[in-house]
Each structure stands twice: as C-alpha cells, then as structure tokens.
Amino acid sequence: MSTARDLFLEVPRFPIGAGADAGDKLSHAAELWRADGQHFSAGLSMLEASDAAWGDPERMLAAFRIGLSDLERVVAEQSPGSTIWIAAMHKLGQSLYRLSQLFDVDRADISARAGELNSELAQQLLAHYKDPAQADNYLVRGIVIVTDRDGHWETRFPEYEVPLGVEHPGSELILNIPSAFRLFVSNREWKPAYEIVNLRKDAFTAPGLRGWRAVTIANVDPAQAEAQFDEAADAFEADVMPESIEESTRRGGHWSGANQQLWAKYFRARARVVEAIRTPERVKQLLDSASQALVGTESGWHSGEVSRFHVLIKVLSKLLSEPLTLDQAEARREYQLEMRLSGETEHDQAALTFISEAANGFSGYATDPGSELTRNRLELALKALERIPTIGPDIIDAVRPEIGKKALNIILGPVRTWMHRSLGGIKDEARLRAILLRLLQSGLPRYAQIRHGPLEYGKDIVALLDVDGVVVLRQYQVKCGDIDKPKWRESKDEMEEMFQVPLASFQLPVQPQRIEAVLITNGHANTYVEPVIDGWLQEQRKTHGRLVEFMHLDALVNWVTRDRLVNELRIALQEQGIDTGET
C-alpha cells in the first residue's frame, strides 16, 4: 500500500469540515499520487480536501478546481472507453454537478458541460461495447468499477441494475457506473436510447428499466405516447421495497422509492395530458386527473422537470375551472423556487410569461374587457406555454377552446342563478333529501340521518349539531315545490308530530340542549298560505315555546353561500345526476 493511500485513509471517510490538518493530509496524498501518475486518485483526494475546508469558500473552491483538473487530465490522456477513462468521466460529470450546487458559478454553463460529459460517456460505451458478452451491463444495467486507488482496477458485471448516485469509499473505492441507456435517458437523448432498446431487448428486466424503456418509446413514437406513459407508470409502481434480505441482495442491496413516489406519478400525469390531446372534449377532467396524479411530488424525491411540470399543470387546470382565482404571485413563487433549487433552464422564462400573461389576461377581461381584447394576453400566454417541451403545441390546441369559453363567460358576466335553477328544478323529494343530508354532513355533525318513512313522525332528516357551543337537535320536514294550502295542512301535522313524538336517543352520542324544527322547501309559500303559516309559527313560538323555522329556496341558497357549501352542493348534485348548468 502506498504512502499516499496511507495518508488518504487516515482522514475520516466523510471529511466535511474536518479542518486544516485533514485537508493538508489529503493535499499531500494528492501530490504523491500525482507524482506517481495516479491522477484519478489525486483528483478524488483534492475533492475530499475541498470538503475538509468546509467553511472557507476560497480554499474549498481552490482545492475543488485542482481536483477537477486532475480528472480532466485522466480523460485527456487515457483511451476513451477504458476502465479508468470511464471512471474519470463519471466522477468528472458528478463533480461538475456538485460544483454548481456548492459555489457561485454559472449553473447553466456548468450543467451544460456535465450533460456533454454524460453524452460523450454514453456514446463511447455504445461504440465500444455493442458486441461483447457484457453489453447488457455496459448498455443497459450498468457496471461496477473497483479500484484500490494505487492503480489496480477491476470491472464487475452485476445481474441487477446498478443504483444511481451510490458509491462506497474506503480502502477500496467502488463506483456504480450508469449504463449508456441511463445516461442517454438522463440527458433526454431519446434516439440513441431507443437504439439500445432495440439492440438489447431482453436486458430490460428490472422495473425501473422497463419504465424508462416505455418512456423512451413514448418520446420516439408519439402515437404510442399515452399507452407507453401508462406502461411506464405501471412499471415504476411495481418497483416495491424488497421483502427479504435475500431479495435485497439479489437486487444489489439498495432500493430507492423514487420510482414509486416520483416517476410513477409523473408519467401517469403525462399519460393523462396526452389523452387530453386525443380527447379534447374531456380536457378539463383529464388535466384535473393529471394534477391529482402529481400530488405528493412536492416533497421527498425531487426532480426539477417534475416540479416545473406540476406547477404548469396546476395553473392550466385552474384556468379551465376558475381562472379568476388563480394566484399569480404564488404560482410564480413556486416556479421560481424550483429555478433556484435546480438552476434556470432555457424554457423557464417562457413558463413565467405563461403564468403572468394568463393571469393578467383573465383579470383584464373581468375589469376592462374592451382594452383586453386589443392586448391579446391569453394568446401570448398560450404561445409561451407551447414552447415548453413537456407541454407542447398539441395540448395547447386542446385547451384553447375551453380557455376561450372561460374568457367569454367572464366578459358576459358570471352565472349566479345556477343554484336556484338546480335546486328549484328538483321534483323528487328523495333526491332533495339526499342533497340536504350531504350539505348537513359537510359540517361534521355528531349525527345525521334521513329518517323518512311510515314511522318518521314528521322527521324527514335529523341532525345533531354543535351551534355556538350548544348541542342542537335539528329536525327537517322536506317538501318539493311551492307550499299551497293542501300541502301546508299536511306539513303542519307533520311539524307538530316532531315535538309530540320525541326522537329516540339510541343513536345520539349526547343529549341535545335544544330542539328545533325546520320546514324546508325548494320553492316558496304562495300568497294564500303565507299568513296562515306565519300565524302558526308565531303560535308555536309564543304558546308552546317551540323553535320552528320556515326555509324557502332563497334561504336555502343563502345558507349554502354563507356557510361556503357551494362545492359540497356541486358534488351532491352530481351524485344525484343533476346538471348544474354552470357551463
């Protein structure tokens, strides 16, 4: 074992902030290795020396640059495709990415350089290892390179896909080198990745590889995109954690939840977007599904591509539903946070333009439609969005008519009477009772039940509610249509039975402190019966001390709006197959 290796191994394995003494040892080890022609080990030692100087940015950057220079020398002097060249290219690309995260450098330029290195490495693997027996590893599964740091190198060919971004430092350095296929995929170079799919068809056995194979086919053949994105999502979802040590060992002793928790969600959403292109009449529903599929990607495993896509889909979905509620500042903040985390890309300004112009355009139609018609900001927003590769012009064509309808509706003014029409049009008391029960359940009552039947004793619906700290038993008699004299005589008897026959306490978690009765209708009392109902209500209150109320259609709608039950009402109406007529 060399003196350089001895010095290197004296330093803690992860030397972040280890201090000047550790940094000096690592620098001296690098000098000795460099003198012996071991520039790969020298470069890695200087990268470790940069970590040891944590807290001193100038010293960190100086050591880091020396380490990069050593690795670049290996790449320049060694034969492309050789083991040491592959290792140096892998570490150089990895280190450039880390450089962009740690130091104040041009992120876009550094990221582009790292991408070029990955592309060159993939091209050399494809050129040198198409034919040998280990082609499935070099081109699809990946390889493992082991070095003692003193010039001895070994290449291993596992039966599993090597874990990305994982290495084992120590007396031996073990590097997991991604395959040419995975390198092409990471660079979004789909044509050479597709070439490998056709060359090594039987090598794609692991769930992750099957998933990325499907993604590759989707990008090369757009006609298959929907089915292939769904197939990719299915494959990624199948990448479950090993259930035993034996299974874990067969898979290389490493498992990541990224396939299940990130990529499965992302490509399920991509499939729904492609489906929306094929069936534009369902674009709103499918974009909502895409947005729902991405729930959970906000935290945990991270991808700048996924996070950006999620923001844009949420904005698009909002534009197709309630565009005036789009929070432009929040959407831009969320997108710009991703730019800071992963660096700016060439399409980010187009995305920000889309968010701002769309929000401002709809706001303009609401406040000054005449001027907005001459500004054409919605068209500018859509033109900006179609430049983003994960969205594209086809989905823009699908959403354009719906966005146009929303803009026209805003110009013409909102439809405010849909609740009156939807509720007032119900002729079946059973459907009205079901809707009212849902509205009551939205307040999380202690108890709520439809009790309509031969033994209801006037109680169509009963709910036990907490009202201003008081437990209230509220009993409803439900009628459809206007209340005339015959209907009132029937209702009056049923209202009196509410109090004459108390509700059994069997299902009530607590005893009510107050009992109320409500006659509720989706119509009104006609003029002939108004004074009769009013007199009866006053009599009940004054003579019997009963709390009784009459709720007509307008009071019902006011209850829905006052208690923010509009969305609950929409869903309840949908359950009963009733069209709200909002469109």
C-alpha positions in Angstrom: 0.0 0.0 0.0 1.4 3.4 -1.0 2.2 6.3 1.3 -0.4 8.4 -0.5 -3.0 5.7 0.2 -2.0 5.5 3.9 -2.3 9.3 4.2 -5.7 9.3 2.5 -7.1 6.6 4.7 -6.0 8.5 7.9 -8.7 11.1 7.1 -12.3 10.3 8.1 -14.3 8.8 5.4 -16.7 11.8 5.0 -14.3 14.7 5.8 -16.8 17.6 5.6 -15.4 20.3 7.9 -12.6 18.0 9.1 -10.2 21.0 9.2 -6.8 22.1 8.0 -4.9 19.1 9.2 -7.1 16.7 7.3 -7.0 19.0 4.3 -3.2 19.0 4.4 -3.0 15.2 4.5 -5.4 14.9 1.6 -3.4 17.5 -0.4 -0.1 15.8 0.3 -1.6 12.4 -0.7 -2.8 14.0 -4.0 0.8 15.3 -4.6 2.3 11.8 -4.1 -0.3 10.2 -6.3 0.2 12.9 -8.9 4.0 12.2 -8.9 3.2 8.5 -9.4 1.0 9.2 -12.4 -2.2 8.3 -10.5 -4.1 11.5 -11.4 -7.5 9.8 -10.8 -6.8 9.2 -7.2 -5.1 12.6 -6.9 -8.3 14.3 -8.2 -10.5 12.5 -5.8 -8.2 13.3 -2.9 -8.4 17.0 -3.8 -12.2 16.9 -3.9 -12.1 15.4 -0.4 -9.7 18.2 0.6 -12.3 20.7 -0.6 -14.8 19.1 1.8 -12.3 19.3 4.7 -12.1 23.1 4.1 -15.8 23.5 4.6 -16.5 27.0 5.9 -13.6 28.5 4.0 -15.1 29.0 0.5 -12.0 30.3 -1.2 -9.9 27.3 0.0 -12.7 24.9 -0.9 -13.0 26.2 -4.4 -9.2 26.2 -5.0 -9.0 22.5 -3.9 -12.1 21.6 -5.9 -10.6 23.1 -9.1 -7.4 21.2 -8.7 -9.4 18.0 -8.3 -11.3 18.7 -11.5 -8.1 19.5 -13.3 -6.6 16.1 -12.3 -9.8 14.3 -13.5 -9.7 16.2 -16.8 -6.1 15.1 -17.3 -7.1 11.5 -17.0 -9.9 12.0 -19.5 -7.5 13.7 -21.9 -4.6 11.1 -21.6 -6.5 7.8 -21.3 -8.1 5.8 -24.1 -11.8 6.5 -24.4 -13.8 3.5 -23.3 -11.1 2.2 -21.0 -11.9 1.4 -17.4 -10.0 4.4 -15.9 -11.4 6.7 -18.6 -15.0 5.6 -17.8 -14.4 6.2 -14.0 -12.9 9.6 -14.6 -15.7 10.7 -16.9 -18.2 9.5 -14.4 -16.6 11.4 -11.5 -16.0 14.5 -13.5 -19.6 14.8 -14.5 -20.7 14.1 -10.9 -18.3 16.7 -9.6 -19.3 19.4 -12.0 -22.9 19.0 -10.8 -21.7 19.3 -7.2 -19.7 22.4 -8.2 -22.9 24.1 -9.5 -24.6 23.3 -6.1 -21.8 24.5 -3.8 -20.3 27.5 -5.4 -21.3 30.8 -7.0 -20.7 29.7 -10.6 -22.7 29.9 -13.9 -25.1 27.0 -13.2 -26.4 26.8 -16.7 -22.9 26.6 -18.2 -21.7 24.0 -15.7 -24.9 21.9 -16.1 -24.5 22.0 -19.9 -20.8 20.9 -19.6 -21.9 18.0 -17.3 -24.5 17.0 -19.8 -21.9 16.9 -22.6 -19.7 14.7 -20.5 -22.6 12.2 -19.8 -23.5 12.2 -23.5 -19.8 11.6 -24.5 -19.5 8.8 -21.9 -22.7 7.2 -23.2 -21.6 7.4 -26.9 -18.3 5.8 -26.1 -20.0 2.9 -24.1 -22.3 2.4 -27.1 -19.4 2.5 -29.6 -17.1 0.2 -27.6 -19.4 -2.4 -26.1 -22.2 -3.3 -28.5 -20.9 -6.8 -29.1 -19.1 -8.2 -26.1 -20.8 -10.6 -23.7 -21.1 -7.8 -21.1 -23.0 -5.5 -23.5 -26.2 -5.9 -21.3 -24.2 -4.2 -18.5 -22.4 -1.5 -20.4 -25.5 -0.6 -22.4 -28.5 -1.3 -20.0 -27.8 -2.4 -16.4 -24.6 -0.5 -15.7 -21.2 -1.7 -14.4 -19.3 -1.6 -11.1 -15.7 -0.3 -11.1 -13.4 -1.1 -8.1 -10.0 0.5 -7.5 -7.5 0.3 -4.7 -6.6 3.9 -5.6 -3.0 2.8 -6.3 -3.5 1.7 -9.9 -5.3 -1.6 -9.7 -8.7 -1.6 -11.5 -11.4 -4.2 -11.7 -14.8 -4.2 -13.6 -17.7 -6.1 -12.3 -20.9 -7.0 -14.2 -23.9 -7.5 -11.8 -27.2 -9.1 -12.8 -29.1 -6.2 -11.3 -29.4 -2.6 -12.4 -26.7 -0.6 -10.6 -28.1 2.1 -8.2 -27.5 5.6 -9.5 -25.5 8.1 -7.4 -24.3 5.4 -5.0 -20.6 4.7 -4.3 -18.6 3.1 -1.5 -15.5 4.9 -0.4 -12.9 3.3 1.8 -9.8 1.2 1.4 -11.3 0.3 -2.0 -13.4 2.8 -4.0 -16.5 1.1 -5.5 -18.2 3.1 -8.2 -21.6 2.3 -9.7 -21.4 3.5 -13.3 -24.7 4.0 -15.0 -25.3 2.4 -18.4 -25.3 4.1 -21.7 -29.1 3.8 -21.8 -29.5 5.5 -18.4 -27.0 8.2 -19.4 -28.9 8.9 -22.6 -32.2 9.0 -20.7 -30.8 11.4 -18.1 -29.8 13.7 -21.0 -33.2 13.2 -22.7 -31.4 11.9 -25.8 -34.2 9.6 -26.9 -33.0 8.3 -30.3 -29.7 6.7 -29.1 -31.6 5.4 -26.0 -34.1 3.8 -28.4 -31.3 2.3 -30.4 -30.2 0.5 -27.2 -33.8 -0.6 -26.6 -33.8 -2.4 -29.9 -30.2 -3.7 -29.5 -30.7 -5.3 -26.1 -34.4 -6.1 -25.9 -34.1 -8.9 -23.3 -31.9 -6.9 -20.8 -34.8 -4.6 -19.6 -35.9 -6.8 -16.7 -35.9 -4.5 -13.7 -39.0 -2.4 -13.0 -37.0 0.9 -13.4 -35.5 -0.2 -16.7 -38.9 -1.3 -18.0 -40.3 2.0 -17.0 -37.6 4.1 -18.8 -37.8 1.8 -21.8 -41.5 2.7 -22.1 -40.7 6.4 -21.6 -38.1 6.2 -24.4 -40.6 4.6 -26.8 -43.2 7.3 -25.9 -40.8 10.0 -26.9 -39.7 8.4 -30.1 -43.1 7.4 -31.3 -45.8 10.0 -30.2 -48.6 7.7 -31.5 -47.8 5.3 -28.6 -47.2 8.0 -26.0 -50.4 7.6 -24.0 -50.1 3.8 -23.7 -46.3 3.9 -23.1 -46.5 6.6 -20.4 -49.2 4.5 -18.6 -47.0 1.4 -19.0 -44.0 3.3 -17.6 -46.1 4.4 -14.6 -47.2 0.8 -14.0 -43.6 -0.4 -14.1 -42.4 2.3 -11.7 -45.2 1.5 -9.3 -44.1 -2.2 -9.4 -40.7 -1.3 -8.0 -41.5 -2.2 -4.4 -39.1 -2.4 -1.5 -37.5 -5.9 -1.2 -39.4 -8.0 1.4 -36.3 -10.0 2.5 -32.6 -9.8 2.8 -32.1 -12.4 0.1 -34.2 -10.4 -2.3 -32.4 -7.2 -1.4 -29.0 -8.9 -2.0 -30.2 -10.1 -5.5 -31.0 -6.5 -6.3 -27.6 -5.2 -5.2 -28.5 -4.3 -1.6 -30.0 -1.0 -2.5 -33.6 0.2 -3.1 -34.9 3.7 -3.8 -38.5 4.8 -3.5 -38.0 7.4 -6.3 -39.7 5.2 -9.0 -42.8 4.7 -6.9 -43.1 8.1 -5.3 -41.9 10.3 -8.2 -41.6 8.8 -11.6 -44.8 6.7 -11.5 -46.8 9.8 -10.5 -45.1 12.0 -13.2 -45.7 9.6 -16.1 -49.2 8.9 -15.0 -49.8 12.6 -15.3 -48.0 12.8 -18.7 -50.3 10.0 -19.9 -53.4 12.0 -19.0 -52.1 15.1 -20.8 -51.5 13.0 -23.9 -55.0 11.5 -23.6 -56.4 15.1 -23.4 -54.8 15.8 -26.8 -56.7 12.7 -28.2 -60.0 13.6 -26.5 -60.1 17.4 -26.2 -63.8 17.3 -25.1 -62.5 15.8 -21.8 -59.5 18.1 -21.4 -60.7 19.7 -18.1 -61.3 16.4 -16.5 -58.0 14.9 -17.7 -55.9 17.9 -16.6 -57.6 17.6 -13.2 -56.6 13.9 -13.2 -53.0 14.8 -14.2 -52.8 17.4 -11.3 -54.2 14.8 -8.8 -51.7 12.2 -10.1 -48.8 14.6 -9.2 -49.9 15.1 -5.6 -47.1 14.0 -3.3 -44.3 15.1 -5.6 -43.9 18.4 -3.8 -41.7 16.8 -1.2 -39.5 13.8 -0.9 -37.7 12.7 -4.1 -37.1 15.7 -6.3 -36.9 16.4 -10.0 -36.8 19.8 -11.5 -38.6 18.6 -14.5 -41.4 17.1 -12.5 -41.8 20.1 -10.2 -41.9 22.5 -13.1 -44.5 20.4 -14.9 -46.6 20.2 -11.7 -46.8 24.0 -11.4 -47.8 24.4 -15.0 -50.5 21.7 -14.9 -52.0 23.2 -11.8 -52.1 26.6 -13.5 -53.7 25.1 -16.6 -56.2 23.2 -14.6 -57.1 26.4 -12.7 -57.6 28.3 -16.0 -60.1 25.7 -17.2 -62.1 25.8 -13.9 -61.9 29.1 -12.0 -59.4 31.3 -13.8 -60.1 34.4 -11.7 -59.0 32.6 -8.6 -55.5 31.8 -10.0 -52.9 33.2 -7.5 -50.3 34.5 -10.0 -47.8 35.5 -7.2 -48.0 32.1 -5.6 -47.6 30.2 -8.9 -44.6 32.3 -9.9 -43.1 32.0 -6.4 -43.4 28.2 -6.6 -41.9 28.1 -10.1 -39.0 30.4 -9.2 -38.2 28.4 -6.1 -37.6 25.4 -8.4 -35.4 27.6 -10.6 -33.3 28.4 -7.6 -33.1 24.8 -6.5 -32.2 23.2 -9.8 -30.9 26.1 -11.9 -32.5 28.0 -14.7 -33.3 26.3 -18.0 -33.9 27.7 -21.4 -37.7 27.4 -21.1 -38.2 28.9 -17.6 -38.8 32.5 -18.9 -41.5 31.1 -21.2 -43.1 29.4 -18.3 -43.1 32.5 -16.2 -44.5 34.5 -19.1 -47.3 32.0 -19.4 -48.3 32.3 -15.8 -48.2 36.1 -15.8 -49.9 36.7 -19.1 -52.7 34.1 -18.4 -53.5 35.6 -15.0 -53.3 39.2 -16.3 -55.4 38.3 -19.3 -58.3 36.9 -17.4 -58.1 39.7 -14.9 -58.3 42.2 -17.8 -61.4 40.5 -19.2 -63.0 40.9 -15.8 -62.1 44.5 -15.2 -61.7 46.1 -18.7 -62.8 43.7 -21.4 -62.6 46.3 -24.2 -59.0 47.1 -23.6 -58.1 43.4 -23.0 -59.5 42.4 -26.4 -56.7 44.6 -28.0 -53.9 43.2 -25.8 -54.4 39.5 -26.6 -52.5 38.4 -23.5 -54.2 35.0 -23.4 -52.8 34.2 -26.8 -49.3 35.4 -25.7 -49.6 33.1 -22.7 -50.5 30.0 -24.8 -47.7 30.8 -27.3 -45.2 30.9 -24.4 -46.6 27.6 -23.0 -46.4 25.7 -26.2 -42.6 26.2 -26.3 -42.1 24.1 -23.2 -41.3 20.5 -24.3 -43.2 18.7 -21.6 -46.4 20.6 -22.6 -46.1 21.3 -26.4 -48.4 22.7 -29.0 -50.8 19.8 -29.2 -52.2 20.2 -25.7 -52.5 24.0 -26.4 -54.8 23.2 -29.2 -56.9 21.0 -26.9 -57.2 23.7 -24.1 -57.7 26.7 -26.4 -61.5 26.3 -26.9 -62.1 25.8 -23.2 -60.0 28.8 -22.3 -61.8 30.9 -24.9 -65.1 29.9 -23.3 -63.9 30.9 -19.9 -62.8 34.3 -21.2 -66.2 34.8 -23.0 -68.1 33.9 -19.8 -66.1 36.4 -17.9 -66.8 39.1 -20.5 -70.5 38.3 -20.4 -70.6 38.1 -16.6 -71.0 35.2 -14.1 -74.0 32.9 -14.0 -75.2 33.4 -10.4 -78.5 31.7 -10.5 -77.4 28.1 -11.2 -78.1 27.1 -7.6 -81.6 28.4 -7.7 -82.3 26.6 -11.0 -80.6 23.3 -9.9 -82.3 23.2 -6.5 -85.6 24.6 -7.7 -85.9 22.1 -10.5 -85.9 19.1 -8.2 -89.3 17.4 -8.3 -88.3 14.2 -6.3 -88.3 14.7 -2.6 -86.0 11.7 -2.1 -83.3 13.4 -4.2 -83.8 16.7 -2.4 -83.4 14.9 1.0 -80.2 13.2 -0.2 -78.7 16.6 -1.2 -79.7 18.2 2.1 -78.1 15.4 4.0 -74.8 15.9 2.2 -74.9 19.6 3.0 -75.5 18.8 6.7 -72.8 16.2 6.7 -70.3 18.8 5.4 -70.5 20.5 8.9 -69.3 17.2 10.5 -72.4 16.7 12.7 -72.4 14.4 15.7 -75.3 12.5 14.0 -77.2 13.0 10.7 -79.7 10.6 9.1 -82.6 10.5 6.6 -85.5 9.1 8.6 -88.3 9.5 6.0 -90.7 6.6 6.1 -94.0 5.4 7.6 -92.8 6.0 11.2 -90.9 9.2 10.6 -93.2 11.3 12.8 -92.5 14.3 10.7 -88.8 13.9 10.8 -87.5 13.5 7.2 -83.9 14.4 8.2 -82.4 14.7 11.7 -79.0 16.2 12.5 -77.3 16.7 15.9 -75.2 19.8 15.5 -72.9 22.0 17.6 -74.1 25.6 17.2 -72.2 28.3 19.1 -71.2 25.8 21.8 -74.7 24.4 22.2 -75.8 20.9 21.1 -78.8 21.3 18.9 -81.1 18.6 17.5 -82.4 20.0 14.2 -85.4 18.1 12.6 -86.3 18.8 9.0 -89.5 18.3 7.1 -88.6 18.4 3.4 -91.0 19.4 0.6 -90.6 20.0 -3.1 -92.1 22.9 -4.9 -94.3 25.8 -3.6 -96.3 25.4 -0.4 -100.0 25.8 -1.0 -102.9 25.2 1.5 -103.3 21.5 0.9 -99.5 20.9 1.2 -99.4 23.2 4.3 -102.1 21.2 6.1 -100.0 18.0 5.6 -96.8 19.8 6.6 -98.4 21.4 9.8 -99.4 18.0 11.1 -96.0 16.5 10.5 -94.3 19.5 12.1 -96.4 19.1 15.3 -95.6 15.3 15.4 -91.9 16.3 15.5 -92.4 17.6 19.0 -95.2 15.2 20.1 -93.1 12.1 19.4 -89.5 12.7 20.6 -86.6 11.2 18.8 -85.2 8.1 20.5 -81.8 8.8 22.0 -80.3 5.4 20.9 -78.1 6.9 18.2 -77.4 10.2 19.8 -73.9 10.4 21.4 -75.1 13.2 23.7 -78.5 14.6 24.7 -79.4 17.8 22.8 -79.6 21.0 24.8 -82.1 22.5 22.3 -84.5 21.0 19.7 -85.5 22.9 16.6 -87.9 22.1 13.7 -87.5 23.3 10.1 -89.9 23.1 7.2 -87.6 23.4 4.2 -88.7 23.6 0.5 -87.1 24.3 -2.8 -89.9 26.6 -3.6 -91.9 29.3 -1.6 -95.1 29.7 0.3 -97.8 31.0 -2.1 -99.6 34.2 -1.2 -102.8 32.4 0.0 -101.0 30.4 2.6 -98.4 33.0 3.8 -100.5 34.5 6.6 -101.6 31.0 7.7 -98.0 29.7 8.1 -96.9 33.0 9.7 -99.7 32.7 12.3 -98.9 29.1 13.1 -95.2 29.8 13.5 -95.9 32.6 16.0 -98.3 30.4 17.9 -95.8 27.6 18.2 -93.2 30.0 19.5 -95.3 32.0 21.9 -97.7 29.4 23.2 -95.6 26.2 23.1 -92.1 27.7 23.3 -91.1 25.7 20.2 -88.2 26.7 18.0 -89.6 26.4 14.5 -88.5 27.9 11.1 -89.6 28.0 7.5 -86.8 27.9 4.9 -87.7 28.6 1.3 -85.5 28.4 -1.8 -83.7 31.7 -1.3 -82.9 31.0 2.3 -81.6 27.6 1.2 -79.3 29.2 -1.3 -78.2 31.8 1.2 -77.3 29.0 3.7 -75.2 27.3 1.0 -73.2 30.5 0.1 -73.0 31.8 3.7 -71.5 28.5 5.0 -69.2 28.0 2.0 -71.0 24.9 0.9 -71.0 25.6 -2.9 -68.6 22.9 -3.8 -70.4 20.5 -1.5 -73.6 21.3 -3.3 -72.0 20.7 -6.7 -70.8 17.3 -5.7 -74.2 16.4 -4.1 -76.0 17.4 -7.3 -73.6 15.3 -9.4 -74.3 12.3 -7.1 -78.0 12.7 -8.0 -77.2 13.1 -11.7 -78.4 16.8 -11.7 -76.6 19.1 -14.2 -75.7 22.4 -12.5 -75.9 24.2 -15.9 -72.9 26.4 -15.0 -71.3 26.0 -18.4 
